Amino acid sequence: MPLRFGDNVSTAETDYGTVLLDEQGGAYWELNPTATLVVRALLDGADEADAAAALVREFDIDQAQARQDVETLVRELRESGLAS
């Protein structure tokens, strides 16, 4: 399922990654460069497997770890209400 941020979520790129702000609830998240890469890929239409593959290419990490990291990030974003 594609990732989408709610209308109440503002994003801003920083030198370190991306900041997410839930303007309705006041929640503030700072995504590191790996999470930013995953979010960008998913927002651009990639699936979770593609996002994990991008992590492996960019950061030379294990495929299984990359998949787990992507799944965890997506789950946390959805559970927080920032994304659907």
PDB file with SEQRES, HELIX, SHEET and CRYST1 records, atoms N, CA, C and O in Angstrom:
SEQRES   1 A   84  MET PRO LEU ARG PHE GLY ASP ASN VAL SER THR ALA GLU          
SEQRES   2 A   84  THR ASP TYR GLY THR VAL LEU LEU ASP GLU GLN GLY GLY          
SEQRES   3 A   84  ALA TYR TRP GLU LEU ASN PRO THR ALA THR LEU VAL VAL          
SEQRES   4 A   84  ARG ALA LEU LEU ASP GLY ALA ASP GLU ALA ASP ALA ALA          
SEQRES   5 A   84  ALA ALA LEU VAL ARG GLU PHE ASP ILE ASP GLN ALA GLN          
SEQRES   6 A   84  ALA ARG GLN ASP VAL GLU THR LEU VAL ARG GLU LEU ARG          
SEQRES   7 A   84  GLU SER GLY LEU ALA SER                                      
HELIX    1 AA1 PRO A   33  LEU A   43  1                                  11    
HELIX    2 AA2 GLU A   48  PHE A   59  1                                  12    
HELIX    3 AA3 GLN A   63  GLU A   79  1                                  17    
SHEET    1 AA1 3 VAL A   9  GLU A  13  0                                        
SHEET    2 AA1 3 THR A  18  ASP A  22 -1                                        
SHEET    3 AA1 3 TYR A  28  LEU A  31 -1                                        
CRYST1    1.000    1.000    1.000  90.00  90.00  90.00 P 1           1          
ATOM      1  N   MET A   1       0.848  -1.175   0.000  1.00  0.00           N  
ATOM      2  CA  MET A   1       0.000   0.000   0.000  1.00  0.00           C  
ATOM      3  C   MET A   1       0.894   1.238   0.000  1.00  0.00           C  
ATOM      4  O   MET A   1       1.844   1.307   0.781  1.00  0.00           O  
ATOM      5  N   PRO A   2       0.608   2.219  -0.863  1.00  0.00           N  
ATOM      6  CA  PRO A   2       1.423   3.437  -0.912  1.00  0.00           C  
ATOM      7  C   PRO A   2       1.337   4.221   0.395  1.00  0.00           C  
ATOM      8  O   PRO A   2       0.366   4.116   1.144  1.00  0.00           O  
ATOM      9  N   LEU A   3       2.351   4.988   0.638  1.00  0.00           N  
ATOM     10  CA  LEU A   3       2.395   5.824   1.837  1.00  0.00           C  
ATOM     11  C   LEU A   3       1.930   7.226   1.474  1.00  0.00           C  
ATOM     12  O   LEU A   3       2.324   7.788   0.452  1.00  0.00           O  
ATOM     13  N   ARG A   4       1.082   7.777   2.335  1.00  0.00           N  
ATOM     14  CA  ARG A   4       0.612   9.157   2.172  1.00  0.00           C  
ATOM     15  C   ARG A   4       0.557   9.807   3.531  1.00  0.00           C  
ATOM     16  O   ARG A   4       0.103   9.201   4.502  1.00  0.00           O  
ATOM     17  N   PHE A   5       1.022  11.049   3.603  1.00  0.00           N  
ATOM     18  CA  PHE A   5       0.890  11.816   4.839  1.00  0.00           C  
ATOM     19  C   PHE A   5      -0.479  12.469   4.860  1.00  0.00           C  
ATOM     20  O   PHE A   5      -1.046  12.797   3.818  1.00  0.00           O  
ATOM     21  N   GLY A   6      -1.001  12.652   6.071  1.00  0.00           N  
ATOM     22  CA  GLY A   6      -2.277  13.331   6.220  1.00  0.00           C  
ATOM     23  C   GLY A   6      -2.160  14.800   5.856  1.00  0.00           C  
ATOM     24  O   GLY A   6      -1.062  15.355   5.809  1.00  0.00           O  
ATOM     25  N   ASP A   7      -3.303  15.425   5.598  1.00  0.00           N  
ATOM     26  CA  ASP A   7      -3.323  16.844   5.239  1.00  0.00           C  
ATOM     27  C   ASP A   7      -2.796  17.725   6.362  1.00  0.00           C  
ATOM     28  O   ASP A   7      -2.364  18.854   6.130  1.00  0.00           O  
ATOM     29  N   ASN A   8      -2.837  17.199   7.578  1.00  0.00           N  
ATOM     30  CA  ASN A   8      -2.394  17.963   8.741  1.00  0.00           C  
ATOM     31  C   ASN A   8      -0.894  17.824   9.002  1.00  0.00           C  
ATOM     32  O   ASN A   8      -0.395  18.348   9.998  1.00  0.00           O  
ATOM     33  N   VAL A   9      -0.169  17.128   8.126  1.00  0.00           N  
ATOM     34  CA  VAL A   9       1.264  16.889   8.331  1.00  0.00           C  
ATOM     35  C   VAL A   9       2.079  17.780   7.397  1.00  0.00           C  
ATOM     36  O   VAL A   9       1.913  17.751   6.178  1.00  0.00           O  
ATOM     37  N   SER A  10       2.958  18.566   7.998  1.00  0.00           N  
ATOM     38  CA  SER A  10       3.894  19.399   7.240  1.00  0.00           C  
ATOM     39  C   SER A  10       5.258  18.720   7.260  1.00  0.00           C  
ATOM     40  O   SER A  10       5.630  18.082   8.245  1.00  0.00           O  
ATOM     41  N   THR A  11       5.993  18.862   6.174  1.00  0.00           N  
ATOM     42  CA  THR A  11       7.335  18.295   6.101  1.00  0.00           C  
ATOM     43  C   THR A  11       8.323  19.398   5.747  1.00  0.00           C  
ATOM     44  O   THR A  11       7.988  20.362   5.059  1.00  0.00           O  
ATOM     45  N   ALA A  12       9.544  19.230   6.231  1.00  0.00           N  
ATOM     46  CA  ALA A  12      10.618  20.172   5.894  1.00  0.00           C  
ATOM     47  C   ALA A  12      11.928  19.396   5.829  1.00  0.00           C  
ATOM     48  O   ALA A  12      12.250  18.618   6.726  1.00  0.00           O  
ATOM     49  N   GLU A  13      12.667  19.619   4.768  1.00  0.00           N  
ATOM     50  CA  GLU A  13      13.984  19.022   4.628  1.00  0.00           C  
ATOM     51  C   GLU A  13      14.966  19.796   5.497  1.00  0.00           C  
ATOM     52  O   GLU A  13      14.897  21.023   5.579  1.00  0.00           O  
ATOM     53  N   THR A  14      15.878  19.081   6.144  1.00  0.00           N  
ATOM     54  CA  THR A  14      16.924  19.704   6.944  1.00  0.00           C  
ATOM     55  C   THR A  14      18.273  19.186   6.467  1.00  0.00           C  
ATOM     56  O   THR A  14      18.341  18.342   5.574  1.00  0.00           O  
ATOM     57  N   ASP A  15      19.333  19.688   7.059  1.00  0.00           N  
ATOM     58  CA  ASP A  15      20.666  19.185   6.718  1.00  0.00           C  
ATOM     59  C   ASP A  15      20.827  17.733   7.138  1.00  0.00           C  
ATOM     60  O   ASP A  15      21.660  17.015   6.584  1.00  0.00           O  
ATOM     61  N   TYR A  16      20.042  17.296   8.109  1.00  0.00           N  
ATOM     62  CA  TYR A  16      20.186  15.956   8.652  1.00  0.00           C  
ATOM     63  C   TYR A  16      19.152  14.972   8.125  1.00  0.00           C  
ATOM     64  O   TYR A  16      19.358  13.766   8.254  1.00  0.00           O  
ATOM     65  N   GLY A  17      18.063  15.422   7.546  1.00  0.00           N  
ATOM     66  CA  GLY A  17      17.027  14.519   7.073  1.00  0.00           C  
ATOM     67  C   GLY A  17      15.739  15.280   6.811  1.00  0.00           C  
ATOM     68  O   GLY A  17      15.723  16.238   6.039  1.00  0.00           O  
ATOM     69  N   THR A  18      14.662  14.856   7.452  1.00  0.00           N  
ATOM     70  CA  THR A  18      13.351  15.460   7.256  1.00  0.00           C  
ATOM     71  C   THR A  18      12.650  15.612   8.592  1.00  0.00           C  
ATOM     72  O   THR A  18      12.744  14.742   9.459  1.00  0.00           O  
ATOM     73  N   VAL A  19      11.950  16.715   8.751  1.00  0.00           N  
ATOM     74  CA  VAL A  19      11.141  16.952   9.937  1.00  0.00           C  
ATOM     75  C   VAL A  19       9.679  16.828   9.538  1.00  0.00           C  
ATOM     76  O   VAL A  19       9.258  17.366   8.514  1.00  0.00           O  
ATOM     77  N   LEU A  20       8.910  16.117  10.354  1.00  0.00           N  
ATOM     78  CA  LEU A  20       7.469  15.978  10.165  1.00  0.00           C  
ATOM     79  C   LEU A  20       6.771  16.634  11.342  1.00  0.00           C  
ATOM     80  O   LEU A  20       7.167  16.442  12.491  1.00  0.00           O  
ATOM     81  N   LEU A  21       5.738  17.402  11.060  1.00  0.00           N  
ATOM     82  CA  LEU A  21       4.975  18.049  12.112  1.00  0.00           C  
ATOM     83  C   LEU A  21       3.499  17.773  11.899  1.00  0.00           C  
ATOM     84  O   LEU A  21       2.939  18.098  10.852  1.00  0.00           O  
ATOM     85  N   ASP A  22       2.875  17.172  12.899  1.00  0.00           N  
ATOM     86  CA  ASP A  22       1.429  16.985  12.897  1.00  0.00           C  
ATOM     87  C   ASP A  22       0.834  18.268  13.453  1.00  0.00           C  
ATOM     88  O   ASP A  22       0.827  18.479  14.666  1.00  0.00           O  
ATOM     89  N   GLU A  23       0.343  19.113  12.580  1.00  0.00           N  
ATOM     90  CA  GLU A  23      -0.158  20.428  12.990  1.00  0.00           C  
ATOM     91  C   GLU A  23      -1.396  20.320  13.874  1.00  0.00           C  
ATOM     92  O   GLU A  23      -1.682  21.235  14.646  1.00  0.00           O  
ATOM     93  N   GLN A  24      -2.117  19.238  13.775  1.00  0.00           N  
ATOM     94  CA  GLN A  24      -3.323  19.058  14.573  1.00  0.00           C  
ATOM     95  C   GLN A  24      -2.985  18.568  15.978  1.00  0.00           C  
ATOM     96  O   GLN A  24      -3.492  19.101  16.965  1.00  0.00           O  
ATOM     97  N   GLY A  25      -2.128  17.553  16.064  1.00  0.00           N  
ATOM     98  CA  GLY A  25      -1.815  16.959  17.360  1.00  0.00           C  
ATOM     99  C   GLY A  25      -0.548  17.484  18.009  1.00  0.00           C  
ATOM    100  O   GLY A  25      -0.320  17.253  19.196  1.00  0.00           O  
ATOM    101  N   GLY A  26       0.286  18.194  17.239  1.00  0.00           N  
ATOM    102  CA  GLY A  26       1.509  18.749  17.782  1.00  0.00           C  
ATOM    103  C   GLY A  26       2.683  17.791  17.806  1.00  0.00           C  
ATOM    104  O   GLY A  26       3.754  18.156  18.292  1.00  0.00           O  
ATOM    105  N   ALA A  27       2.517  16.564  17.293  1.00  0.00           N  
ATOM    106  CA  ALA A  27       3.629  15.606  17.273  1.00  0.00           C  
ATOM    107  C   ALA A  27       4.690  16.068  16.281  1.00  0.00           C  
ATOM    108  O   ALA A  27       4.384  16.562  15.196  1.00  0.00           O  
ATOM    109  N   TYR A  28       5.938  15.893  16.683  1.00  0.00           N  
ATOM    110  CA  TYR A  28       7.087  16.339  15.895  1.00  0.00           C  
ATOM    111  C   TYR A  28       8.024  15.157  15.740  1.00  0.00           C  
ATOM    112  O   TYR A  28       8.429  14.549  16.730  1.00  0.00           O  
ATOM    113  N   TRP A  29       8.372  14.827  14.505  1.00  0.00           N  
ATOM    114  CA  TRP A  29       9.300  13.736  14.228  1.00  0.00           C  
ATOM    115  C   TRP A  29      10.464  14.272  13.422  1.00  0.00           C  
ATOM    116  O   TRP A  29      10.287  15.118  12.546  1.00  0.00           O  
ATOM    117  N   GLU A  30      11.653  13.779  13.721  1.00  0.00           N  
ATOM    118  CA  GLU A  30      12.816  14.083  12.897  1.00  0.00           C  
ATOM    119  C   GLU A  30      13.309  12.778  12.303  1.00  0.00           C  
ATOM    120  O   GLU A  30      13.725  11.873  13.026  1.00  0.00           O  
ATOM    121  N   LEU A  31      13.260  12.686  10.983  1.00  0.00           N  
ATOM    122  CA  LEU A  31      13.698  11.480  10.283  1.00  0.00           C  
ATOM    123  C   LEU A  31      15.162  11.618   9.906  1.00  0.00           C  
ATOM    124  O   LEU A  31      15.572  12.633   9.342  1.00  0.00           O  
ATOM    125  N   ASN A  32      15.948  10.597  10.218  1.00  0.00           N  
ATOM    126  CA  ASN A  32      17.356  10.602   9.839  1.00  0.00           C  
ATOM    127  C   ASN A  32      17.474  10.338   8.333  1.00  0.00           C  
ATOM    128  O   ASN A  32      16.463  10.091   7.675  1.00  0.00           O  
ATOM    129  N   PRO A  33      18.676  10.384   7.785  1.00  0.00           N  
ATOM    130  CA  PRO A  33      18.834  10.198   6.337  1.00  0.00           C  
ATOM    131  C   PRO A  33      18.298   8.859   5.815  1.00  0.00           C  
ATOM    132  O   PRO A  33      17.774   8.806   4.702  1.00  0.00           O  
ATOM    133  N   THR A  34      18.417   7.802   6.579  1.00  0.00           N  
ATOM    134  CA  THR A  34      17.892   6.514   6.091  1.00  0.00           C  
ATOM    135  C   THR A  34      16.367   6.541   6.044  1.00  0.00           C  
ATOM    136  O   THR A  34      15.772   6.084   5.068  1.00  0.00           O  
ATOM    137  N   ALA A  35      15.733   7.068   7.081  1.00  0.00           N  
ATOM    138  CA  ALA A  35      14.272   7.160   7.091  1.00  0.00           C  
ATOM    139  C   ALA A  35      13.789   8.107   6.000  1.00  0.00           C  
ATOM    140  O   ALA A  35      12.753   7.861   5.383  1.00  0.00           O  
ATOM    141  N   THR A  36      14.524   9.178   5.758  1.00  0.00           N  
ATOM    142  CA  THR A  36      14.167  10.116   4.700  1.00  0.00           C  
ATOM    143  C   THR A  36      14.201   9.429   3.346  1.00  0.00           C  
ATOM    144  O   THR A  36      13.301   9.629   2.530  1.00  0.00           O  
ATOM    145  N   LEU A  37      15.211   8.631   3.095  1.00  0.00           N  
ATOM    146  CA  LEU A  37      15.298   7.886   1.838  1.00  0.00           C  
ATOM    147  C   LEU A  37      14.099   6.968   1.669  1.00  0.00           C  
ATOM    148  O   LEU A  37      13.517   6.898   0.587  1.00  0.00           O  
ATOM    149  N   VAL A  38      13.730   6.270   2.721  1.00  0.00           N  
ATOM    150  CA  VAL A  38      12.587   5.350   2.677  1.00  0.00           C  
ATOM    151  C   VAL A  38      11.306   6.122   2.394  1.00  0.00           C  
ATOM    152  O   VAL A  38      10.533   5.743   1.514  1.00  0.00           O  
ATOM    153  N   VAL A  39      11.080   7.194   3.130  1.00  0.00           N  
ATOM    154  CA  VAL A  39       9.850   7.973   2.962  1.00  0.00           C  
ATOM    155  C   VAL A  39       9.769   8.546   1.555  1.00  0.00           C  
ATOM    156  O   VAL A  39       8.714   8.476   0.923  1.00  0.00           O  
ATOM    157  N   ARG A  40      10.851   9.105   1.058  1.00  0.00           N  
ATOM    158  CA  ARG A  40      10.841   9.653  -0.309  1.00  0.00           C  
ATOM    159  C   ARG A  40      10.463   8.582  -1.324  1.00  0.00           C  
ATOM    160  O   ARG A  40       9.628   8.807  -2.200  1.00  0.00           O  
ATOM    161  N   ALA A  41      11.091   7.414  -1.195  1.00  0.00           N  
ATOM    162  CA  ALA A  41      10.799   6.319  -2.132  1.00  0.00           C  
ATOM    163  C   ALA A  41       9.324   5.932  -2.078  1.00  0.00           C  
ATOM    164  O   ALA A  41       8.676   5.780  -3.113  1.00  0.00           O  
ATOM    165  N   LEU A  42       8.801   5.773  -0.866  1.00  0.00           N  
ATOM    166  CA  LEU A  42       7.406   5.359  -0.719  1.00  0.00           C  
ATOM    167  C   LEU A  42       6.431   6.425  -1.209  1.00  0.00           C  
ATOM    168  O   LEU A  42       5.419   6.101  -1.831  1.00  0.00           O  
ATOM    169  N   LEU A  43       6.726   7.683  -0.935  1.00  0.00           N  
ATOM    170  CA  LEU A  43       5.859   8.765  -1.412  1.00  0.00           C  
ATOM    171  C   LEU A  43       5.887   8.872  -2.932  1.00  0.00           C  
ATOM    172  O   LEU A  43       4.920   9.320  -3.548  1.00  0.00           O  
ATOM    173  N   ASP A  44       7.004   8.456  -3.534  1.00  0.00           N  
ATOM    174  CA  ASP A  44       7.127   8.479  -4.995  1.00  0.00           C  
ATOM    175  C   ASP A  44       6.520   7.251  -5.657  1.00  0.00           C  
ATOM    176  O   ASP A  44       6.600   7.098  -6.875  1.00  0.00           O  
ATOM    177  N   GLY A  45       5.904   6.364  -4.850  1.00  0.00           N  
ATOM    178  CA  GLY A  45       5.197   5.212  -5.416  1.00  0.00           C  
ATOM    179  C   GLY A  45       5.897   3.879  -5.296  1.00  0.00           C  
ATOM    180  O   GLY A  45       5.348   2.861  -5.720  1.00  0.00           O  
ATOM    181  N   ALA A  46       7.098   3.850  -4.731  1.00  0.00           N  
ATOM    182  CA  ALA A  46       7.791   2.574  -4.544  1.00  0.00           C  
ATOM    183  C   ALA A  46       7.062   1.748  -3.478  1.00  0.00           C  
ATOM    184  O   ALA A  46       6.388   2.291  -2.603  1.00  0.00           O  
ATOM    185  N   ASP A  47       7.212   0.434  -3.573  1.00  0.00           N  
ATOM    186  CA  ASP A  47       6.669  -0.400  -2.504  1.00  0.00           C  
ATOM    187  C   ASP A  47       7.758  -0.610  -1.450  1.00  0.00           C  
ATOM    188  O   ASP A  47       8.892  -0.163  -1.621  1.00  0.00           O  
ATOM    189  N   GLU A  48       7.407  -1.286  -0.370  1.00  0.00           N  
ATOM    190  CA  GLU A  48       8.355  -1.449   0.736  1.00  0.00           C  
ATOM    191  C   GLU A  48       9.598  -2.226   0.313  1.00  0.00           C  
ATOM    192  O   GLU A  48      10.696  -1.926   0.782  1.00  0.00           O  
ATOM    193  N   ALA A  49       9.449  -3.208  -0.558  1.00  0.00           N  
ATOM    194  CA  ALA A  49      10.611  -3.974  -1.033  1.00  0.00           C  
ATOM    195  C   ALA A  49      11.569  -3.076  -1.813  1.00  0.00           C  
ATOM    196  O   ALA A  49      12.787  -3.179  -1.663  1.00  0.00           O  
ATOM    197  N   ASP A  50      11.013  -2.196  -2.645  1.00  0.00           N  
ATOM    198  CA  ASP A  50      11.852  -1.257  -3.402  1.00  0.00           C  
ATOM    199  C   ASP A  50      12.567  -0.283  -2.475  1.00  0.00           C  
ATOM    200  O   ASP A  50      13.733   0.044  -2.694  1.00  0.00           O  
ATOM    201  N   ALA A  51      11.866   0.182  -1.436  1.00  0.00           N  
ATOM    202  CA  ALA A  51      12.474   1.099  -0.472  1.00  0.00           C  
ATOM    203  C   ALA A  51      13.610   0.409   0.271  1.00  0.00           C  
ATOM    204  O   ALA A  51      14.652   1.016   0.520  1.00  0.00           O  
ATOM    205  N   ALA A  52      13.413  -0.858   0.627  1.00  0.00           N  
ATOM    206  CA  ALA A  52      14.470  -1.620   1.298  1.00  0.00           C  
ATOM    207  C   ALA A  52      15.671  -1.797   0.368  1.00  0.00           C  
ATOM    208  O   ALA A  52      16.817  -1.685   0.803  1.00  0.00           O  
ATOM    209  N   ALA A  53      15.413  -2.069  -0.890  1.00  0.00           N  
ATOM    210  CA  ALA A  53      16.506  -2.216  -1.860  1.00  0.00           C  
ATOM    211  C   ALA A  53      17.285  -0.913  -1.997  1.00  0.00           C  
ATOM    212  O   ALA A  53      18.506  -0.936  -2.150  1.00  0.00           O  
ATOM    213  N   ALA A  54      16.592   0.221  -1.943  1.00  0.00           N  
ATOM    214  CA  ALA A  54      17.274   1.521  -2.012  1.00  0.00           C  
ATOM    215  C   ALA A  54      18.183   1.714  -0.801  1.00  0.00           C  
ATOM    216  O   ALA A  54      19.280   2.259  -0.924  1.00  0.00           O  
ATOM    217  N   LEU A  55      17.724   1.265   0.372  1.00  0.00           N  
ATOM    218  CA  LEU A  55      18.574   1.348   1.573  1.00  0.00           C  
ATOM    219  C   LEU A  55      19.839   0.509   1.405  1.00  0.00           C  
ATOM    220  O   LEU A  55      20.936   0.949   1.749  1.00  0.00           O  
ATOM    221  N   VAL A  56      19.678  -0.685   0.880  1.00  0.00           N  
ATOM    222  CA  VAL A  56      20.832  -1.580   0.683  1.00  0.00           C  
ATOM    223  C   VAL A  56      21.838  -0.927  -0.262  1.00  0.00           C  
ATOM    224  O   VAL A  56      23.042  -0.944  -0.002  1.00  0.00           O  
ATOM    225  N   ARG A  57      21.344  -0.354  -1.354  1.00  0.00           N  
ATOM    226  CA  ARG A  57      22.236   0.290  -2.329  1.00  0.00           C  
ATOM    227  C   ARG A  57      22.944   1.508  -1.733  1.00  0.00           C  
ATOM    228  O   ARG A  57      24.151   1.682  -1.903  1.00  0.00           O  
ATOM    229  N   GLU A  58      22.187   2.335  -1.043  1.00  0.00           N  
ATOM    230  CA  GLU A  58      22.732   3.606  -0.559  1.00  0.00           C  
ATOM    231  C   GLU A  58      23.616   3.456   0.672  1.00  0.00           C  
ATOM    232  O   GLU A  58      24.620   4.156   0.805  1.00  0.00           O  
ATOM    233  N   PHE A  59      23.249   2.547   1.573  1.00  0.00           N  
ATOM    234  CA  PHE A  59      23.939   2.463   2.858  1.00  0.00           C  
ATOM    235  C   PHE A  59      24.649   1.137   3.086  1.00  0.00           C  
ATOM    236  O   PHE A  59      25.213   0.917   4.158  1.00  0.00           O  
ATOM    237  N   ASP A  60      24.631   0.244   2.091  1.00  0.00           N  
ATOM    238  CA  ASP A  60      25.349  -1.030   2.161  1.00  0.00           C  
ATOM    239  C   ASP A  60      25.014  -1.793   3.441  1.00  0.00           C  
ATOM    240  O   ASP A  60      25.904  -2.189   4.193  1.00  0.00           O  
ATOM    241  N   ILE A  61      23.719  -1.991   3.675  1.00  0.00           N  
ATOM    242  CA  ILE A  61      23.285  -2.773   4.825  1.00  0.00           C  
ATOM    243  C   ILE A  61      22.656  -4.071   4.350  1.00  0.00           C  
ATOM    244  O   ILE A  61      22.358  -4.228   3.165  1.00  0.00           O  
ATOM    245  N   ASP A  62      22.458  -4.983   5.257  1.00  0.00           N  
ATOM    246  CA  ASP A  62      21.881  -6.294   4.979  1.00  0.00           C  
ATOM    247  C   ASP A  62      20.426  -6.146   4.514  1.00  0.00           C  
ATOM    248  O   ASP A  62      19.674  -5.342   5.065  1.00  0.00           O  
ATOM    249  N   GLN A  63      20.038  -6.920   3.503  1.00  0.00           N  
ATOM    250  CA  GLN A  63      18.686  -6.857   2.939  1.00  0.00           C  
ATOM    251  C   GLN A  63      17.619  -7.143   3.999  1.00  0.00           C  
ATOM    252  O   GLN A  63      16.605  -6.447   4.054  1.00  0.00           O  
ATOM    253  N   ALA A  64      17.833  -8.152   4.834  1.00  0.00           N  
ATOM    254  CA  ALA A  64      16.844  -8.492   5.862  1.00  0.00           C  
ATOM    255  C   ALA A  64      16.679  -7.349   6.856  1.00  0.00           C  
ATOM    256  O   ALA A  64      15.561  -7.040   7.269  1.00  0.00           O  
ATOM    257  N   GLN A  65      17.771  -6.728   7.236  1.00  0.00           N  
ATOM    258  CA  GLN A  65      17.706  -5.589   8.161  1.00  0.00           C  
ATOM    259  C   GLN A  65      16.998  -4.410   7.505  1.00  0.00           C  
ATOM    260  O   GLN A  65      16.192  -3.732   8.141  1.00  0.00           O  
ATOM    261  N   ALA A  66      17.299  -4.169   6.238  1.00  0.00           N  
ATOM    262  CA  ALA A  66      16.657  -3.070   5.517  1.00  0.00           C  
ATOM    263  C   ALA A  66      15.154  -3.269   5.455  1.00  0.00           C  
ATOM    264  O   ALA A  66      14.397  -2.324   5.679  1.00  0.00           O  
ATOM    265  N   ARG A  67      14.707  -4.486   5.155  1.00  0.00           N  
ATOM    266  CA  ARG A  67      13.260  -4.766   5.095  1.00  0.00           C  
ATOM    267  C   ARG A  67      12.610  -4.536   6.454  1.00  0.00           C  
ATOM    268  O   ARG A  67      11.534  -3.945   6.546  1.00  0.00           O  
ATOM    269  N   GLN A  68      13.266  -5.004   7.495  1.00  0.00           N  
ATOM    270  CA  GLN A  68      12.725  -4.837   8.850  1.00  0.00           C  
ATOM    271  C   GLN A  68      12.652  -3.346   9.212  1.00  0.00           C  
ATOM    272  O   GLN A  68      11.670  -2.896   9.801  1.00  0.00           O  
ATOM    273  N   ASP A  69      13.675  -2.599   8.863  1.00  0.00           N  
ATOM    274  CA  ASP A  69      13.688  -1.162   9.160  1.00  0.00           C  
ATOM    275  C   ASP A  69      12.556  -0.435   8.429  1.00  0.00           C  
ATOM    276  O   ASP A  69      11.897   0.430   9.005  1.00  0.00           O  
ATOM    277  N   VAL A  70      12.334  -0.787   7.163  1.00  0.00           N  
ATOM    278  CA  VAL A  70      11.257  -0.162   6.388  1.00  0.00           C  
ATOM    279  C   VAL A  70       9.903  -0.503   6.998  1.00  0.00           C  
ATOM    280  O   VAL A  70       9.062   0.377   7.183  1.00  0.00           O  
ATOM    281  N   GLU A  71       9.694  -1.771   7.310  1.00  0.00           N  
ATOM    282  CA  GLU A  71       8.416  -2.190   7.899  1.00  0.00           C  
ATOM    283  C   GLU A  71       8.157  -1.476   9.224  1.00  0.00           C  
ATOM    284  O   GLU A  71       7.037  -1.042   9.495  1.00  0.00           O  
ATOM    285  N   THR A  72       9.192  -1.358  10.039  1.00  0.00           N  
ATOM    286  CA  THR A  72       9.050  -0.687  11.336  1.00  0.00           C  
ATOM    287  C   THR A  72       8.713   0.787  11.157  1.00  0.00           C  
ATOM    288  O   THR A  72       7.813   1.300  11.823  1.00  0.00           O  
ATOM    289  N   LEU A  73       9.417   1.468  10.274  1.00  0.00           N  
ATOM    290  CA  LEU A  73       9.159   2.883  10.035  1.00  0.00           C  
ATOM    291  C   LEU A  73       7.735   3.103   9.538  1.00  0.00           C  
ATOM    292  O   LEU A  73       7.030   3.975  10.046  1.00  0.00           O  
ATOM    293  N   VAL A  74       7.310   2.331   8.561  1.00  0.00           N  
ATOM    294  CA  VAL A  74       5.961   2.485   8.001  1.00  0.00           C  
ATOM    295  C   VAL A  74       4.914   2.221   9.075  1.00  0.00           C  
ATOM    296  O   VAL A  74       3.945   2.969   9.197  1.00  0.00           O  
ATOM    297  N   ARG A  75       5.103   1.170   9.845  1.00  0.00           N  
ATOM    298  CA  ARG A  75       4.151   0.851  10.919  1.00  0.00           C  
ATOM    299  C   ARG A  75       4.070   2.005  11.924  1.00  0.00           C  
ATOM    300  O   ARG A  75       2.975   2.399  12.325  1.00  0.00           O  
ATOM    301  N   GLU A  76       5.211   2.541  12.328  1.00  0.00           N  
ATOM    302  CA  GLU A  76       5.219   3.632  13.308  1.00  0.00           C  
ATOM    303  C   GLU A  76       4.586   4.906  12.753  1.00  0.00           C  
ATOM    304  O   GLU A  76       3.876   5.602  13.479  1.00  0.00           O  
ATOM    305  N   LEU A  77       4.824   5.217  11.505  1.00  0.00           N  
ATOM    306  CA  LEU A  77       4.205   6.388  10.892  1.00  0.00           C  
ATOM    307  C   LEU A  77       2.688   6.237  10.826  1.00  0.00           C  
ATOM    308  O   LEU A  77       1.951   7.188  11.087  1.00  0.00           O  
ATOM    309  N   ARG A  78       2.232   5.045  10.480  1.00  0.00           N  
ATOM    310  CA  ARG A  78       0.783   4.808  10.408  1.00  0.00           C  
ATOM    311  C   ARG A  78       0.159   4.782  11.805  1.00  0.00           C  
ATOM    312  O   ARG A  78      -0.906   5.362  12.015  1.00  0.00           O  
ATOM    313  N   GLU A  79       0.809   4.120  12.754  1.00  0.00           N  
ATOM    314  CA  GLU A  79       0.265   4.057  14.118  1.00  0.00           C  
ATOM    315  C   GLU A  79       0.208   5.431  14.766  1.00  0.00           C  
ATOM    316  O   GLU A  79      -0.669   5.697  15.587  1.00  0.00           O  
ATOM    317  N   SER A  80       1.135   6.299  14.402  1.00  0.00           N  
ATOM    318  CA  SER A  80       1.162   7.647  14.972  1.00  0.00           C  
ATOM    319  C   SER A  80       0.081   8.545  14.379  1.00  0.00           C  
ATOM    320  O   SER A  80      -0.217   9.612  14.917  1.00  0.00           O  
ATOM    321  N   GLY A  81      -0.505   8.101  13.264  1.00  0.00           N  
ATOM    322  CA  GLY A  81      -1.508   8.913  12.593  1.00  0.00           C  
ATOM    323  C   GLY A  81      -0.930   9.896  11.592  1.00  0.00           C  
ATOM    324  O   GLY A  81      -1.676  10.654  10.971  1.00  0.00           O  
ATOM    325  N   LEU A  82       0.385   9.899  11.424  1.00  0.00           N  
ATOM    326  CA  LEU A  82       1.001  10.814  10.467  1.00  0.00           C  
ATOM    327  C   LEU A  82       0.763  10.370   9.035  1.00  0.00           C  
ATOM    328  O   LEU A  82       0.659  11.204   8.135  1.00  0.00           O  
ATOM    329  N   ALA A  83       0.677   9.077   8.817  1.00  0.00           N  
ATOM    330  CA  ALA A  83       0.556   8.546   7.460  1.00  0.00           C  
ATOM    331  C   ALA A  83      -0.550   7.498   7.388  1.00  0.00           C  
ATOM    332  O   ALA A  83      -0.962   6.911   8.388  1.00  0.00           O  
ATOM    333  N   SER A  84      -0.996   7.300   6.188  1.00  0.00           N  
ATOM    334  CA  SER A  84      -1.972   6.241   5.926  1.00  0.00           C  
ATOM    335  C   SER A  84      -1.439   5.360   4.831  1.00  0.00           C  
ATOM    336  O   SER A  84      -2.096   4.395   4.441  1.00  0.00           O  
TER     337      SER A  84                                                      
END                                                                             
